[in-house]
Amino acid sequence: MNVLYITYDGLLDPLGSSQILPYIKGISTHQDGVVILSFEKPERFSQGQQSMLSDIMDYRIHWKPLRFTEGLGFMGKLWDLSRMYFWSFYLANKYTTQVVHARGHAPAQVGLFLKRVLKKKLIFDFRGLWVDERIDKGGWDLSNFFHRLQYKYFKRVEKKLLAQADQIVVLTNKVVSEVVKLGASPPSKITVIPCCADFNHFPLLTDISILEAKTLTGIPDNAFVLGYLGSVGDMYMLDHLFHLYELTKNVRDDYHLLIITQDITALEDLMKRYLKPHLHSFIHIKSASRDDVPRLLPAISIMVSFISPSYARIAASPTKIAECFAVGIPVIANDGVGDVAKIINKLDGGKIVDPFSDEDLTKVSHELGKISAKGGCRLRDVSRPILGLELANKRYKSVYEKII
């Protein structure tokens, strides 16, 4: 079959290179072809267009990038949505696609339109409880009448999309029952595909790669390093990470903290608010592309992934956990986030703690050596079957077989 893949995220975004394009490449190997409609940030597009075209040249992939509208707020989103409808309709006809693979809620609305008008099959790649995430991230405030109106409208839309999609992909087992309650029927059309990592892109750490990574980050060779990877925001609870780090410094003075993020300004603001000034010199900050991350990760002894638990978080699957396990780095995380606790406990891949508990954080600060020993080749080997790109490719193929 020919497939129209719609995403509001750009292929040139960090998310695009880690969680969109690898899956599309896999889909293109068992379908006749994939046409991608994406929305690209202007600066990234001007810098990365040619390399992206070279990257997909050997696959059965056509790419139609549109410019992501910046700075116009709600009106900008409406303009982008209108263009998504127009170009999706055009591309579905031009390439005679049989399936619309919609990544997220807005593309799924367009996909449902094409299903009704052009009789296409619809795969709703349900990346999370997006409507409720808008509240978690502060985009909507339910005390605001207009925001409350939007929330109720999009919850109705969500139910309609789940009810009428031919196949649904979710990120966690924990959200399946909730998706059924919201209207997905029958449950057999739901497939769980967690955020996976390309283990070939994230090689196992070695003594040499550890030293090279510490040199790149300016960390002493003998330092024990806590790490953080990803975006900065209230929901990621960096204040609790800083508190844990302060507690570790009471145990040993050679503990350092490496933070890999592109949100440098926001991070520096949080450090001023929550981290004691005398500890700043032990914090190492790096902004990294997807290709840079595998070279930096080996510097980290243990990754910390604290995410504020909420209703919306039951659908979350942090990519960083799969990437760390691929390298052989154990993870300290909290419960209430998708299947994270279940996976870490099953693989013995780190430690689940309560970041709101001083007792828990103090206890874990004395157990870092024991937790670090859980990493290495064993962790990589046991995690690959359930978090490797091979699993994602296999399950996406099964989704398309159900469509056929």
C-alpha positions in Angstrom: 0.0 0.0 0.0 1.0 3.6 -0.4 1.0 5.6 2.9 0.5 9.2 3.7 2.3 10.0 6.9 1.2 13.3 8.6 3.2 14.9 11.4 3.0 18.4 12.9 6.5 17.8 14.2 9.4 18.3 11.8 11.7 15.6 10.6 14.5 18.0 11.3 13.5 18.4 15.0 15.3 16.3 17.5 12.1 14.3 18.0 12.0 13.8 14.2 15.4 12.2 14.0 14.8 9.9 17.0 11.1 9.0 17.0 9.7 9.7 13.6 12.1 9.1 10.7 13.5 5.7 12.0 10.0 4.3 12.2 9.0 5.7 8.8 12.1 4.1 7.2 11.0 0.8 8.7 7.4 1.2 7.4 8.8 2.0 3.9 10.5 -1.5 3.8 7.2 -3.3 3.9 4.8 -0.9 2.1 4.9 0.4 -1.5 5.9 3.9 -0.5 5.5 6.5 2.2 4.7 10.2 1.5 5.6 12.4 4.5 3.9 15.7 5.2 5.7 17.5 8.0 6.1 21.0 9.4 9.7 22.2 9.6 11.2 25.1 11.6 12.7 27.6 9.1 16.2 27.7 10.6 16.5 23.9 10.9 15.1 23.5 7.4 17.6 25.8 5.8 20.5 24.0 7.6 19.3 20.4 7.2 17.2 20.0 4.1 19.9 18.6 1.9 21.2 16.1 4.5 17.6 14.9 5.0 17.1 14.4 1.3 20.3 12.4 1.1 19.3 10.4 4.2 16.0 9.2 2.7 17.2 8.9 -0.9 17.6 5.1 -0.7 14.1 4.5 0.8 10.7 4.5 -0.8 10.0 7.8 0.8 8.7 11.2 -0.6 8.9 14.2 1.6 6.7 17.3 1.4 7.9 19.8 4.1 5.8 22.8 5.0 7.0 25.8 6.9 6.0 25.7 10.6 4.3 29.0 11.5 6.0 30.8 14.4 4.9 33.7 16.5 1.2 34.0 15.6 -0.2 31.9 18.5 -3.6 30.4 18.0 -4.0 32.0 14.6 -0.7 30.4 13.5 -2.0 26.9 14.5 -5.2 27.5 12.5 -3.2 28.5 9.5 -1.0 25.4 9.7 -4.1 23.2 10.2 -5.7 24.6 7.1 -2.6 23.9 5.1 -2.4 20.4 6.6 -5.9 19.7 5.3 -5.2 21.1 1.8 -1.8 19.4 1.3 -3.0 16.1 2.8 -5.9 16.0 0.4 -3.6 16.8 -2.6 -0.9 14.3 -1.7 -3.4 11.5 -1.0 -4.8 11.9 -4.5 -1.4 12.5 -6.2 0.2 9.4 -4.8 -3.0 7.3 -4.6 -2.5 6.4 -1.0 -4.6 3.8 0.7 -3.6 4.6 4.3 -3.3 7.8 6.3 -0.8 7.4 9.2 -1.5 10.3 11.5 1.0 11.1 14.2 -0.9 13.0 17.0 -4.3 14.5 17.4 -4.3 17.3 14.8 -3.0 15.1 12.0 -5.6 12.5 13.0 -8.4 15.1 12.5 -7.1 15.5 9.0 -6.8 11.7 8.6 -10.4 11.2 9.7 -11.5 13.8 7.0 -9.6 11.8 4.4 -11.1 8.5 5.7 -14.6 10.0 5.2 -14.1 11.8 1.9 -11.6 9.6 0.1 -12.3 6.3 1.9 -8.8 5.9 3.2 -7.8 3.7 6.2 -6.7 5.6 9.3 -3.9 4.7 11.7 -4.1 7.0 14.7 -0.6 7.1 16.2 -1.8 8.3 19.6 1.4 9.8 21.1 -0.3 10.6 24.4 -3.2 12.2 26.1 -2.5 15.4 24.3 -5.5 17.3 25.5 -4.6 16.7 29.1 -0.9 17.3 28.5 -1.9 20.8 27.5 -2.9 21.4 31.1 0.1 19.7 32.5 2.5 21.9 30.5 0.6 25.1 31.3 -0.8 25.7 27.8 -4.3 25.7 29.1 -5.7 26.9 32.4 -9.2 25.4 33.1 -10.1 28.5 35.2 -10.0 30.4 31.9 -13.3 30.1 30.1 -11.8 30.0 26.6 -9.3 27.4 27.6 -12.0 25.3 29.2 -14.0 25.5 26.0 -11.1 24.3 24.0 -10.5 21.4 26.4 -14.1 20.2 26.2 -14.1 20.5 22.4 -10.9 18.6 21.9 -11.9 15.9 24.4 -14.9 15.3 22.2 -12.7 15.2 19.1 -10.4 12.7 20.8 -13.2 10.3 21.5 -14.4 10.6 17.9 -10.9 9.9 16.6 -10.4 6.9 18.8 -13.8 5.4 17.9 -13.4 5.8 14.2 -9.7 5.1 13.6 -9.0 1.7 11.9 -5.9 1.1 14.0 -4.5 2.9 17.1 -0.9 3.0 18.3 -0.2 3.9 22.0 3.1 4.2 23.9 2.3 2.3 27.1 0.3 -0.7 28.3 -0.9 1.5 31.2 -2.9 3.7 29.0 -4.7 1.0 27.0 -7.7 0.6 29.4 -8.1 4.4 29.5 -8.1 4.6 25.7 -10.8 2.0 25.6 -12.8 4.0 28.1 -12.4 7.1 25.8 -14.0 5.3 22.9 -11.4 2.9 21.2 -13.4 -0.1 20.2 -12.7 -2.9 19.7 -9.6 -3.1 22.0 -8.0 -5.4 19.4 -7.3 -2.5 17.2 -4.9 -1.0 19.8 -1.1 -1.8 19.5 1.4 -0.8 22.2 4.7 0.5 20.7 6.9 2.2 23.3 9.5 4.9 22.4 12.3 2.8 21.2 16.0 3.5 20.5 18.2 2.5 17.6 20.7 0.4 19.4 23.1 0.7 16.4 23.1 4.5 16.9 23.7 4.2 20.6 26.6 1.8 21.1 27.6 0.2 24.4 29.9 2.4 26.5 33.5 1.3 26.9 36.4 2.5 29.1 37.6 4.5 26.1 34.2 6.1 25.3 33.8 7.0 28.9 37.1 8.9 29.0 36.4 10.6 25.7 33.0 11.7 26.9 34.4 13.1 30.1 37.0 15.0 28.1 34.3 16.5 25.8 32.3 17.6 28.8 35.2 18.8 31.0 34.5 16.3 33.8 37.4 14.8 35.7 38.3 11.2 34.7 37.6 9.7 38.1 34.3 11.6 38.8 31.1 9.8 39.4 28.4 11.5 37.2 24.7 11.8 37.6 23.1 12.8 34.3 20.0 14.4 32.8 19.0 14.3 29.1 16.2 16.2 27.5 13.9 19.3 27.7 13.7 21.6 30.7 10.3 22.5 32.2 8.3 22.3 35.4 7.0 18.8 34.6 10.6 17.5 34.6 11.2 18.4 38.2 14.8 19.6 37.9 14.4 21.1 41.4 14.2 17.6 42.7 17.1 16.5 40.6 19.2 19.3 42.1 18.1 18.3 45.6 19.2 14.7 45.0 22.5 16.0 43.7 23.0 18.2 46.8 22.4 15.1 49.0 25.0 13.1 47.0 27.6 15.7 47.6 27.2 15.0 51.3 28.2 11.5 50.6 31.2 12.0 48.3 32.7 15.2 47.0 33.7 13.8 43.6 30.1 13.6 42.3 29.4 15.7 39.2 26.2 16.4 37.3 26.0 16.5 33.5 22.9 18.0 31.8 22.4 17.5 28.1 19.7 19.9 26.8 19.0 22.5 24.2 17.1 24.6 26.7 20.2 26.3 28.1 18.6 29.6 29.2 15.7 27.9 31.0 18.2 25.6 32.7 20.4 28.4 33.9 17.3 30.1 35.4 16.4 27.0 37.3 19.9 26.6 38.6 19.8 30.1 40.0 16.5 29.3 41.7 17.2 25.8 43.1 20.9 25.1 43.2 23.3 26.4 45.8 25.9 28.7 44.2 28.9 26.7 45.5 27.7 23.7 43.5 27.5 25.4 40.1 31.1 24.6 39.3 30.3 20.9 39.5 27.5 21.2 36.9 28.4 20.5 33.3 25.9 21.6 30.5 26.0 20.5 26.9 23.7 21.3 24.0 23.7 18.3 21.6 22.3 17.1 18.4 21.1 13.5 18.0 24.5 12.5 16.6 26.3 14.2 19.5 24.3 12.5 22.2 25.8 9.0 21.9 29.3 10.5 22.3 28.3 12.4 25.5 26.2 9.7 27.3 29.1 7.5 28.3 30.3 10.2 30.7 27.2 9.5 32.8 27.2 6.9 35.5 23.5 7.0 36.3 20.7 8.9 34.5 18.0 10.6 36.5 14.6 10.9 34.9 12.0 12.6 37.2 8.7 13.5 35.6 5.7 14.9 37.4 3.1 12.1 37.7 -0.4 13.0 36.4 -3.3 11.5 34.5 -1.7 12.4 31.2 1.6 10.9 32.2 0.2 7.3 32.1 0.5 7.6 28.4 4.2 8.7 28.4 7.2 6.7 27.3 10.4 8.7 27.8 12.8 8.1 24.9 15.8 8.8 27.1 15.3 5.6 29.0 15.7 3.4 25.9 18.7 5.4 24.8 20.4 5.1 28.2 19.7 1.4 28.4 21.2 1.0 24.9 24.4 2.6 26.1 24.4 0.5 29.3 23.5 3.3 31.7 21.0 2.6 34.6 18.2 5.0 35.4 16.8 6.5 38.6 13.1 7.4 37.9 9.8 7.9 39.7 6.6 6.0 39.5 3.4 7.3 37.8 4.9 7.7 34.4 3.7 5.2 31.8 5.3 1.8 32.1 8.6 3.2 33.4 8.5 1.6 36.9 7.5 -1.8 35.5 10.3 -1.8 32.9 13.0 -0.7 35.3 12.0 -3.2 37.9 11.6 -6.0 35.3 15.1 -5.3 33.8 16.8 -4.5 37.1 17.8 -1.3 35.2 18.1 1.2 38.0 15.9 2.4 40.9 12.4 3.7 41.4 12.2 6.5 44.0 9.8 9.1 45.3 11.3 12.4 44.4 9.1 14.2 46.9 10.5 12.1 49.8 13.6 13.3 51.5 14.0 9.9 53.1 13.9 8.2 49.7 16.4 10.6 48.1 18.7 10.4 51.1 18.6 6.6 50.9 19.3 6.5 47.2 22.2 9.0 47.5 24.0 6.3 49.5 23.2 3.5 47.0 24.6 5.1 43.8 27.5 2.6 43.5 25.2 -0.3 43.7 22.8 1.2 41.2 25.6 2.0 38.8 26.7 -1.7 38.8 23.3 -2.6 37.2 24.5 -1.0 33.9 26.8 -2.3 31.2 26.4 -5.1 28.6 23.8 -7.0 30.6 21.4 -4.0 30.7 21.9 -3.4 27.0 21.2 -7.0 26.1 18.0 -7.5 28.3 16.5 -4.1 27.2 17.0 -4.4 23.4 14.1 -6.9 22.9 11.6 -4.6 24.5 13.0 -1.1 23.7 15.0 -1.6 20.5 14.1 -0.2 17.1 13.6 -3.8 15.9 10.6 -4.1 18.2 9.0 -0.9 16.9 9.5 -2.0 13.3 8.0 -5.4 14.0 4.9 -4.0 15.7 4.3 -1.3 13.1 4.4 -4.0 10.4 1.8 -5.9 12.4 -0.4 -2.7 12.5 -0.3 -2.5 8.7 -1.0 -6.2 8.3 -4.2 -5.7 10.4 -5.1 -2.9 8.0 -4.7 -5.2 5.0 
